[in-house]
């Protein structure tokens, strides 16, 4: 069973805040902050949906394009030696560094 909720293309891990005795979450994969809280498991999904809907309404009111999570592009910083070795390994396989890294991530997952 997963502790990640999904709705309208947005996903958010849910965590238990033992100090405040509530469930909390924030949408992953975007810079804009979409946060929600719930007192129990029975309403956490509704709170998440409401937070996403509020975000989309806010963006529409402001004429702003809502951020889309996990666009498939991200920066990765590695030490120069690892970068060199990965680039050479990719070249030996006649593939791009992007293809090499994507295959490595897929193998790790």
KAWOLIN-V795321 format. One record per residue. N is the residue number from 1. RES is the residue in three letters. PHI is phi as a letter, one per 40 degrees, with the letter a starting at -180 (* if undefined). PSI is psi as a letter, one per 30 degrees, with the letter a starting at -180 (none if undefined). OMEGA is omega in radians with two decimals (none if undefined). Layout:
# KAWOLIN-V795321
n:N res:RES phi:PHI psi:PSI omega:OMEGA
n:N res:RES phi:PHI psi:PSI omega:OMEGA
This chain:
# KAWOLIN-V795321
n:1 res:UNK phi:* psi:k omega:-3.07
n:2 res:UNK phi:b psi:l omega:3.06
n:3 res:UNK phi:b psi:g omega:3.13
n:4 res:UNK phi:b psi:k omega:3.08
n:5 res:UNK phi:c psi:k omega:3.09
n:6 res:UNK phi:b psi:k omega:-3.11
n:7 res:UNK phi:a psi:k omega:3.09
n:8 res:UNK phi:f psi:h omega:3.11
n:9 res:UNK phi:g psi:f omega:3.13
n:10 res:UNK phi:b psi:k omega:3.13
n:11 res:UNK phi:b psi:k omega:-3.13
n:12 res:UNK phi:a psi:k omega:2.99
n:13 res:UNK phi:c psi:k omega:3.13
n:14 res:UNK phi:b psi:k omega:3.13
n:15 res:UNK phi:b psi:l omega:3.09
n:16 res:UNK phi:c psi:k omega:3.06
n:17 res:UNK phi:c psi:j omega:-3.07
n:18 res:UNK phi:c psi:f omega:3.13
n:19 res:UNK phi:c psi:e omega:-3.12
n:20 res:UNK phi:c psi:f omega:3.13
n:21 res:UNK phi:f psi:h omega:3.09
n:22 res:UNK phi:b psi:l omega:3.00
n:23 res:UNK phi:c psi:k omega:-3.14
n:24 res:UNK phi:b psi:l omega:3.08
n:25 res:UNK phi:a psi:l omega:3.03
n:26 res:UNK phi:a psi:k omega:-3.10
n:27 res:UNK phi:c psi:k omega:-3.13
n:28 res:UNK phi:c psi:l omega:2.98
n:29 res:UNK phi:g psi:g omega:3.08
n:30 res:UNK phi:b psi:l omega:3.10
n:31 res:UNK phi:c psi:e omega:3.09
n:32 res:UNK phi:c psi:k omega:-3.11
n:33 res:UNK phi:c psi:j omega:3.01
n:34 res:UNK phi:b psi:j omega:-3.06
n:35 res:UNK phi:b psi:l omega:3.07
n:36 res:UNK phi:a psi:l omega:3.11
n:37 res:UNK phi:b psi:l omega:3.08
n:38 res:UNK phi:a psi:k omega:3.13
n:39 res:UNK phi:c psi:f omega:-3.13
n:40 res:UNK phi:a psi:l omega:-3.11
n:41 res:UNK phi:c psi:f omega:-3.07
n:42 res:UNK phi:c psi:f omega:-3.14
n:43 res:UNK phi:b psi:g omega:-3.10
n:44 res:UNK phi:c psi:e omega:-3.14
n:45 res:UNK phi:c psi:e omega:3.11
n:46 res:UNK phi:c psi:e omega:3.12
n:47 res:UNK phi:c psi:e omega:3.09
n:48 res:UNK phi:c psi:e omega:3.13
n:49 res:UNK phi:d psi:e omega:-3.14
n:50 res:UNK phi:c psi:e omega:3.14
n:51 res:UNK phi:c psi:e omega:3.11
n:52 res:UNK phi:c psi:e omega:3.13
n:53 res:UNK phi:c psi:e omega:3.09
n:54 res:UNK phi:c psi:e omega:3.12
n:55 res:UNK phi:c psi:e omega:-3.13
n:56 res:UNK phi:c psi:e omega:3.09
n:57 res:UNK phi:c psi:e omega:3.11
n:58 res:UNK phi:d psi:e omega:3.13
n:59 res:UNK phi:c psi:e omega:3.14
n:60 res:UNK phi:c psi:e omega:3.12
n:61 res:UNK phi:c psi:e omega:-3.10
n:62 res:UNK phi:c psi:f omega:-3.10
n:63 res:UNK phi:g psi:g omega:-3.12
n:64 res:UNK phi:b psi:k omega:3.06
n:65 res:UNK phi:c psi:k omega:3.12
n:66 res:UNK phi:c psi:k omega:3.08
n:67 res:UNK phi:c psi:k omega:3.05
n:68 res:UNK phi:b psi:k omega:-3.13
n:69 res:UNK phi:c psi:l omega:3.01
n:70 res:UNK phi:f psi:i omega:-3.12
n:71 res:UNK phi:c psi:f omega:-3.13
n:72 res:UNK phi:g psi:g omega:-3.13
n:73 res:UNK phi:b psi:k omega:3.08
n:74 res:UNK phi:a psi:l omega:3.10
n:75 res:UNK phi:c psi:k omega:3.08
n:76 res:UNK phi:b psi:k omega:3.11
n:77 res:UNK phi:b psi:k omega:3.10
n:78 res:UNK phi:b psi:l omega:3.12
n:79 res:UNK phi:c psi:l omega:-3.05
n:80 res:UNK phi:d psi:e omega:-3.14
n:81 res:UNK phi:c psi:e omega:3.10
n:82 res:UNK phi:c psi:e omega:3.10
n:83 res:UNK phi:d psi:e omega:-3.13
n:84 res:UNK phi:c psi:e omega:-3.10
n:85 res:UNK phi:c psi:e omega:3.12
n:86 res:UNK phi:c psi:e omega:3.13
n:87 res:UNK phi:c psi:e omega:3.12
n:88 res:UNK phi:c psi:e omega:3.11
n:89 res:UNK phi:c psi:e omega:3.11
n:90 res:UNK phi:c psi:e omega:-3.14
n:91 res:UNK phi:c psi:e omega:3.12
n:92 res:UNK phi:c psi:e omega:3.13
n:93 res:UNK phi:c psi:g omega:-3.12
n:94 res:UNK phi:f psi:h omega:3.06
n:95 res:UNK phi:b psi:l omega:3.13
n:96 res:UNK phi:c psi:l omega:3.07
n:97 res:UNK phi:c psi:e omega:3.08
n:98 res:UNK phi:d psi:e omega:3.14
n:99 res:UNK phi:c psi:e omega:3.14
n:100 res:UNK phi:c psi:e omega:-3.12
n:101 res:UNK phi:c psi:e omega:3.13
n:102 res:UNK phi:c psi:e omega:3.12
n:103 res:UNK phi:c psi:e omega:3.12
n:104 res:UNK phi:c psi:e omega:3.11
n:105 res:UNK phi:c psi:e omega:-3.14
n:106 res:UNK phi:c psi:e omega:3.13
n:107 res:UNK phi:c psi:e omega:-3.13
n:108 res:UNK phi:c psi:f omega:-3.13
n:109 res:UNK phi:c psi:none omega:none
